[in-house]
Amino acid sequence: MFIKAKKKLHKILLAEIIYIEAMDDYIQIKLTGEKTLVARMTMKGIMDELDLKQFIRVHRSFIVPLKNIQAVGTKRINVNGVEIALGKHYSANVIKKFKKGS
């Protein structure tokens, strides 16, 4: 997948994505190796680019790869050791897909 950030086109491997976070009119893509990209894009826009079998929206501000979810709580999930908020409107779907993938 290609993302335009800092006036350059960056090639991103889906396997490198730890999570994606909304920041107003921008998204922050946290990648492996402490790398982060900030791009002018909406959450809906990035969801249209991602494989929905591999990624799930867990909060209005977060999208994560299903394979990176390590634990699911009532209000938070653990993604590669990082605690991320779990939205109440998304929790049932997240738990269902997490159980299915385990």
VMD Tcl script that builds the backbone (N, CA, C; Angstrom):
set m [mol new atoms 306]
animate dup $m
set s [atomselect $m all]
$s set {name element resname resid chain x y z} {
  {N N MET 1 A 0.851 -1.166 0.000}
  {CA C MET 1 A 0.000 0.000 0.000}
  {C C MET 1 A 0.899 1.232 0.000}
  {N N PHE 2 A 0.432 2.301 -0.636}
  {CA C PHE 2 A 1.194 3.535 -0.709}
  {C C PHE 2 A 0.452 4.648 0.022}
  {N N ILE 3 A 1.193 5.421 0.834}
  {CA C ILE 3 A 0.636 6.523 1.603}
  {C C ILE 3 A 1.470 7.770 1.322}
  {N N LYS 4 A 0.789 8.877 1.066}
  {CA C LYS 4 A 1.498 10.140 0.855}
  {C C LYS 4 A 1.644 10.838 2.200}
  {N N ALA 5 A 2.895 11.076 2.594}
  {CA C ALA 5 A 3.201 11.753 3.849}
  {C C ALA 5 A 4.477 12.557 3.660}
  {N N LYS 6 A 4.509 13.746 4.202}
  {CA C LYS 6 A 5.674 14.630 4.102}
  {C C LYS 6 A 6.098 14.841 2.647}
  {N N LYS 7 A 5.119 15.061 1.786}
  {CA C LYS 7 A 5.328 15.347 0.367}
  {C C LYS 7 A 6.044 14.226 -0.388}
  {N N LYS 8 A 5.972 13.011 0.167}
  {CA C LYS 8 A 6.559 11.846 -0.491}
  {C C LYS 8 A 5.547 10.714 -0.476}
  {N N LEU 9 A 5.696 9.797 -1.407}
  {CA C LEU 9 A 4.867 8.600 -1.457}
  {C C LEU 9 A 5.640 7.473 -0.781}
  {N N HIS 10 A 5.086 6.923 0.288}
  {CA C HIS 10 A 5.754 5.885 1.066}
  {C C HIS 10 A 5.092 4.534 0.819}
  {N N LYS 11 A 5.908 3.514 0.593}
  {CA C LYS 11 A 5.397 2.153 0.451}
  {C C LYS 11 A 5.361 1.532 1.842}
  {N N ILE 12 A 4.186 1.025 2.212}
  {CA C ILE 12 A 4.012 0.404 3.527}
  {C C ILE 12 A 3.562 -1.029 3.330}
  {N N LEU 13 A 4.235 -1.937 3.991}
  {CA C LEU 13 A 3.787 -3.326 4.008}
  {C C LEU 13 A 2.730 -3.459 5.098}
  {N N LEU 14 A 1.627 -4.106 4.792}
  {CA C LEU 14 A 0.556 -4.248 5.784}
  {C C LEU 14 A 1.045 -4.952 7.043}
  {N N ALA 15 A 2.007 -5.841 6.905}
  {CA C ALA 15 A 2.550 -6.574 8.051}
  {C C ALA 15 A 3.313 -5.657 9.010}
  {N N GLU 16 A 3.730 -4.473 8.551}
  {CA C GLU 16 A 4.482 -3.534 9.391}
  {C C GLU 16 A 3.580 -2.669 10.267}
  {N N ILE 17 A 2.289 -2.620 9.965}
  {CA C ILE 17 A 1.368 -1.737 10.691}
  {C C ILE 17 A 1.046 -2.318 12.063}
  {N N ILE 18 A 1.291 -1.527 13.111}
  {CA C ILE 18 A 0.926 -1.922 14.475}
  {C C ILE 18 A -0.474 -1.406 14.778}
  {N N TYR 19 A -0.724 -0.127 14.481}
  {CA C TYR 19 A -2.063 0.438 14.590}
  {C C TYR 19 A -2.131 1.743 13.815}
  {N N ILE 20 A -3.356 2.194 13.582}
  {CA C ILE 20 A -3.611 3.463 12.904}
  {C C ILE 20 A -4.488 4.290 13.829}
  {N N GLU 21 A -4.100 5.545 14.027}
  {CA C GLU 21 A -4.832 6.419 14.945}
  {C C GLU 21 A -5.301 7.678 14.222}
  {N N ALA 22 A -6.539 8.090 14.482}
  {CA C ALA 22 A -7.094 9.312 13.905}
  {C C ALA 22 A -6.576 10.526 14.668}
  {N N MET 23 A -6.291 11.587 13.914}
  {CA C MET 23 A -5.872 12.857 14.498}
  {C C MET 23 A -6.524 13.978 13.679}
  {N N ASP 24 A -7.773 14.329 13.994}
  {CA C ASP 24 A -8.550 15.307 13.239}
  {C C ASP 24 A -8.625 14.913 11.764}
  {N N ASP 25 A -8.044 15.710 10.864}
  {CA C ASP 25 A -8.094 15.413 9.432}
  {C C ASP 25 A -6.906 14.561 8.978}
  {N N TYR 26 A -6.156 14.045 9.912}
  {CA C TYR 26 A -4.963 13.248 9.607}
  {C C TYR 26 A -5.074 11.879 10.261}
  {N N ILE 27 A -4.233 10.967 9.806}
  {CA C ILE 27 A -4.081 9.682 10.490}
  {C C ILE 27 A -2.612 9.494 10.805}
  {N N GLN 28 A -2.353 8.825 11.895}
  {CA C GLN 28 A -0.995 8.464 12.279}
  {C C GLN 28 A -0.887 6.949 12.163}
  {N N ILE 29 A 0.067 6.494 11.371}
  {CA C ILE 29 A 0.266 5.066 11.183}
  {C C ILE 29 A 1.509 4.667 11.947}
  {N N LYS 30 A 1.323 3.876 12.988}
  {CA C LYS 30 A 2.439 3.396 13.807}
  {C C LYS 30 A 2.939 2.098 13.191}
  {N N LEU 31 A 4.215 2.084 12.824}
  {CA C LEU 31 A 4.819 0.929 12.165}
  {C C LEU 31 A 5.854 0.267 13.061}
  {N N THR 32 A 6.231 -0.948 12.717}
  {CA C THR 32 A 7.277 -1.635 13.473}
  {C C THR 32 A 8.573 -0.841 13.348}
  {N N GLY 33 A 9.458 -1.017 14.306}
  {CA C GLY 33 A 10.728 -0.318 14.278}
  {C C GLY 33 A 10.620 1.137 14.699}
  {N N GLU 34 A 9.643 1.474 15.529}
  {CA C GLU 34 A 9.462 2.828 16.052}
  {C C GLU 34 A 9.201 3.878 14.971}
  {N N LYS 35 A 8.806 3.461 13.792}
  {CA C LYS 35 A 8.545 4.396 12.696}
  {C C LYS 35 A 7.080 4.806 12.705}
  {N N THR 36 A 6.820 6.096 12.450}
  {CA C THR 36 A 5.462 6.617 12.411}
  {C C THR 36 A 5.308 7.517 11.192}
  {N N LEU 37 A 4.193 7.358 10.494}
  {CA C LEU 37 A 3.871 8.228 9.359}
  {C C LEU 37 A 2.588 8.986 9.678}
  {N N VAL 38 A 2.557 10.265 9.319}
  {CA C VAL 38 A 1.344 11.070 9.470}
  {C C VAL 38 A 0.915 11.493 8.078}
  {N N ALA 39 A -0.340 11.189 7.747}
  {CA C ALA 39 A -0.856 11.482 6.409}
  {C C ALA 39 A -2.204 12.188 6.515}
  {N N ARG 40 A -2.478 13.036 5.551}
  {CA C ARG 40 A -3.780 13.713 5.501}
  {C C ARG 40 A -4.769 12.744 4.863}
  {N N MET 41 A -5.548 12.083 5.712}
  {CA C MET 41 A -6.497 11.071 5.264}
  {C C MET 41 A -7.496 10.828 6.390}
  {N N THR 42 A -8.691 10.407 6.052}
  {CA C THR 42 A -9.694 10.097 7.068}
  {C C THR 42 A -9.640 8.616 7.432}
  {N N MET 43 A -10.276 8.260 8.521}
  {CA C MET 43 A -10.348 6.857 8.922}
  {C C MET 43 A -11.137 6.060 7.880}
  {N N LYS 44 A -12.207 6.643 7.360}
  {CA C LYS 44 A -12.974 5.958 6.324}
  {C C LYS 44 A -12.112 5.747 5.083}
  {N N GLY 45 A -11.325 6.738 4.728}
  {CA C GLY 45 A -10.451 6.633 3.568}
  {C C GLY 45 A -9.433 5.521 3.699}
  {N N ILE 46 A -8.823 5.387 4.864}
  {CA C ILE 46 A -7.825 4.332 5.072}
  {C C ILE 46 A -8.509 2.970 5.154}
  {N N MET 47 A -9.712 2.911 5.734}
  {CA C MET 47 A -10.440 1.632 5.804}
  {C C MET 47 A -10.763 1.121 4.402}
  {N N ASP 48 A -11.032 2.032 3.478}
  {CA C ASP 48 A -11.319 1.637 2.096}
  {C C ASP 48 A -10.089 1.034 1.420}
  {N N GLU 49 A -8.889 1.389 1.897}
  {CA C GLU 49 A -7.639 0.898 1.322}
  {C C GLU 49 A -7.174 -0.431 1.931}
  {N N LEU 50 A -7.633 -0.723 3.141}
  {CA C LEU 50 A -7.160 -1.899 3.877}
  {C C LEU 50 A -7.994 -3.141 3.579}
  {N N ASP 51 A -7.377 -4.296 3.783}
  {CA C ASP 51 A -8.070 -5.582 3.666}
  {C C ASP 51 A -8.872 -5.789 4.954}
  {N N LEU 52 A -10.181 -5.766 4.849}
  {CA C LEU 52 A -11.034 -5.854 6.040}
  {C C LEU 52 A -11.010 -7.234 6.697}
  {N N LYS 53 A -10.379 -8.216 6.073}
  {CA C LYS 53 A -10.193 -9.515 6.719}
  {C C LYS 53 A -9.001 -9.469 7.665}
  {N N GLN 54 A -8.108 -8.507 7.467}
  {CA C GLN 54 A -6.899 -8.394 8.282}
  {C C GLN 54 A -6.971 -7.269 9.309}
  {N N PHE 55 A -7.800 -6.251 9.062}
  {CA C PHE 55 A -7.855 -5.071 9.926}
  {C C PHE 55 A -9.254 -4.867 10.470}
  {N N ILE 56 A -9.325 -4.274 11.673}
  {CA C ILE 56 A -10.616 -4.018 12.300}
  {C C ILE 56 A -10.574 -2.676 13.019}
  {N N ARG 57 A -11.680 -1.981 12.943}
  {CA C ARG 57 A -11.807 -0.722 13.676}
  {C C ARG 57 A -12.260 -1.070 15.083}
  {N N VAL 58 A -11.509 -0.606 16.085}
  {CA C VAL 58 A -11.790 -0.955 17.472}
  {C C VAL 58 A -12.308 0.240 18.276}
  {N N HIS 59 A -12.232 1.420 17.676}
  {CA C HIS 59 A -12.616 2.664 18.335}
  {C C HIS 59 A -12.779 3.692 17.225}
  {N N ARG 60 A -13.474 4.760 17.472}
  {CA C ARG 60 A -13.610 5.748 16.398}
  {C C ARG 60 A -12.261 6.348 16.013}
  {N N SER 61 A -11.261 6.183 16.874}
  {CA C SER 61 A -9.933 6.730 16.608}
  {C C SER 61 A -8.871 5.682 16.304}
  {N N PHE 62 A -9.208 4.388 16.318}
  {CA C PHE 62 A -8.180 3.355 16.129}
  {C C PHE 62 A -8.606 2.237 15.188}
  {N N ILE 63 A -7.664 1.825 14.347}
  {CA C ILE 63 A -7.783 0.638 13.503}
  {C C ILE 63 A -6.555 -0.207 13.798}
  {N N VAL 64 A -6.754 -1.517 13.959}
  {CA C VAL 64 A -5.620 -2.403 14.256}
  {C C VAL 64 A -5.681 -3.662 13.389}
  {N N PRO 65 A -4.509 -4.280 13.149}
  {CA C PRO 65 A -4.511 -5.581 12.476}
  {C C PRO 65 A -5.010 -6.645 13.455}
  {N N LEU 66 A -5.894 -7.506 13.006}
  {CA C LEU 66 A -6.427 -8.561 13.873}
  {C C LEU 66 A -5.325 -9.432 14.456}
  {N N LYS 67 A -4.290 -9.724 13.674}
  {CA C LYS 67 A -3.219 -10.617 14.129}
  {C C LYS 67 A -2.395 -10.011 15.266}
  {N N ASN 68 A -2.455 -8.696 15.452}
  {CA C ASN 68 A -1.665 -8.040 16.491}
  {C C ASN 68 A -2.392 -7.929 17.825}
  {N N ILE 69 A -3.685 -8.252 17.849}
  {CA C ILE 69 A -4.441 -8.159 19.106}
  {C C ILE 69 A -4.033 -9.316 20.003}
  {N N GLN 70 A -3.520 -8.968 21.192}
  {CA C GLN 70 A -3.064 -9.988 22.136}
  {C C GLN 70 A -4.073 -10.257 23.240}
  {N N ALA 71 A -4.840 -9.233 23.623}
  {CA C ALA 71 A -5.838 -9.399 24.684}
  {C C ALA 71 A -6.941 -8.366 24.502}
  {N N VAL 72 A -8.157 -8.745 24.894}
  {CA C VAL 72 A -9.313 -7.853 24.791}
  {C C VAL 72 A -9.953 -7.740 26.161}
  {N N GLY 73 A -10.068 -6.507 26.645}
  {CA C GLY 73 A -10.744 -6.246 27.914}
  {C C GLY 73 A -12.078 -5.580 27.639}
  {N N THR 74 A -12.693 -5.028 28.672}
  {CA C THR 74 A -13.988 -4.389 28.490}
  {C C THR 74 A -13.867 -3.008 27.857}
  {N N LYS 75 A -12.774 -2.284 28.143}
  {CA C LYS 75 A -12.610 -0.941 27.597}
  {C C LYS 75 A -11.286 -0.726 26.881}
  {N N ARG 76 A -10.397 -1.726 26.915}
  {CA C ARG 76 A -9.088 -1.572 26.301}
  {C C ARG 76 A -8.667 -2.890 25.656}
  {N N ILE 77 A -7.819 -2.782 24.646}
  {CA C ILE 77 A -7.223 -3.974 24.048}
  {C C ILE 77 A -5.712 -3.812 24.073}
  {N N ASN 78 A -5.023 -4.931 24.019}
  {CA C ASN 78 A -3.567 -4.921 23.977}
  {C C ASN 78 A -3.144 -5.301 22.564}
  {N N VAL 79 A -2.409 -4.397 21.928}
  {CA C VAL 79 A -1.921 -4.615 20.568}
  {C C VAL 79 A -0.404 -4.493 20.597}
  {N N ASN 80 A 0.271 -5.623 20.466}
  {CA C ASN 80 A 1.742 -5.647 20.505}
  {C C ASN 80 A 2.293 -4.914 21.727}
  {N N GLY 81 A 1.657 -5.097 22.873}
  {CA C GLY 81 A 2.128 -4.483 24.112}
  {C C GLY 81 A 1.649 -3.065 24.339}
  {N N VAL 82 A 0.871 -2.509 23.432}
  {CA C VAL 82 A 0.347 -1.145 23.563}
  {C C VAL 82 A -1.129 -1.219 23.922}
  {N N GLU 83 A -1.536 -0.479 24.960}
  {CA C GLU 83 A -2.942 -0.431 25.361}
  {C C GLU 83 A -3.680 0.580 24.482}
  {N N ILE 84 A -4.774 0.142 23.869}
  {CA C ILE 84 A -5.572 0.982 22.976}
  {C C ILE 84 A -7.021 0.935 23.439}
  {N N ALA 85 A -7.687 2.083 23.363}
  {CA C ALA 85 A -9.091 2.163 23.771}
  {C C ALA 85 A -9.967 1.282 22.878}
  {N N LEU 86 A -10.958 0.662 23.503}
  {CA C LEU 86 A -11.948 -0.149 22.793}
  {C C LEU 86 A -13.288 0.557 22.924}
  {N N GLY 87 A -13.821 1.007 21.805}
  {CA C GLY 87 A -15.105 1.716 21.815}
  {C C GLY 87 A -16.264 0.777 22.091}
  {N N LYS 88 A -17.256 1.268 22.855}
  {CA C LYS 88 A -18.379 0.399 23.230}
  {C C LYS 88 A -19.192 -0.041 22.017}
  {N N HIS 89 A -19.215 0.761 20.957}
  {CA C HIS 89 A -19.952 0.391 19.750}
  {C C HIS 89 A -19.201 -0.635 18.901}
  {N N TYR 90 A -17.921 -0.801 19.162}
  {CA C TYR 90 A -17.091 -1.717 18.378}
  {C C TYR 90 A -16.774 -3.011 19.133}
  {N N SER 91 A -16.971 -3.030 20.439}
  {CA C SER 91 A -16.489 -4.137 21.274}
  {C C SER 91 A -17.074 -5.502 20.903}
  {N N ALA 92 A -18.360 -5.589 20.620}
  {CA C ALA 92 A -18.966 -6.890 20.299}
  {C C ALA 92 A -18.333 -7.491 19.051}
  {N N ASN 93 A -18.131 -6.690 18.022}
  {CA C ASN 93 A -17.518 -7.162 16.786}
  {C C ASN 93 A -16.052 -7.549 17.008}
  {N N VAL 94 A -15.338 -6.761 17.800}
  {CA C VAL 94 A -13.928 -7.059 18.090}
  {C C VAL 94 A -13.809 -8.384 18.825}
  {N N ILE 95 A -14.620 -8.596 19.855}
  {CA C ILE 95 A -14.571 -9.841 20.628}
  {C C ILE 95 A -14.913 -11.034 19.736}
  {N N LYS 96 A -15.924 -10.883 18.900}
  {CA C LYS 96 A -16.333 -11.962 17.990}
  {C C LYS 96 A -15.191 -12.337 17.044}
  {N N LYS 97 A -14.564 -11.346 16.426}
  {CA C LYS 97 A -13.485 -11.617 15.483}
  {C C LYS 97 A -12.232 -12.112 16.195}
  {N N PHE 98 A -11.972 -11.629 17.406}
  {CA C PHE 98 A -10.814 -12.065 18.182}
  {C C PHE 98 A -10.950 -13.545 18.538}
  {N N LYS 99 A -12.129 -13.959 18.980}
  {CA C LYS 99 A -12.379 -15.363 19.313}
  {C C LYS 99 A -12.281 -16.247 18.078}
  {N N LYS 100 A -12.796 -15.749 16.975}
  {CA C LYS 100 A -12.782 -16.509 15.728}
  {C C LYS 100 A -11.341 -16.744 15.237}
  {N N GLY 101 A -10.501 -15.728 15.415}
  {CA C GLY 101 A -9.109 -15.823 14.956}
  {C C GLY 101 A -8.206 -16.594 15.883}
  {N N SER 102 A -8.623 -16.794 17.117}
  {CA C SER 102 A -7.777 -17.497 18.096}
  {C C SER 102 A -7.816 -18.993 17.914}
}
mol reanalyze $m
mol bondsrecalc $m
mol representation Tube
mol addrep $m
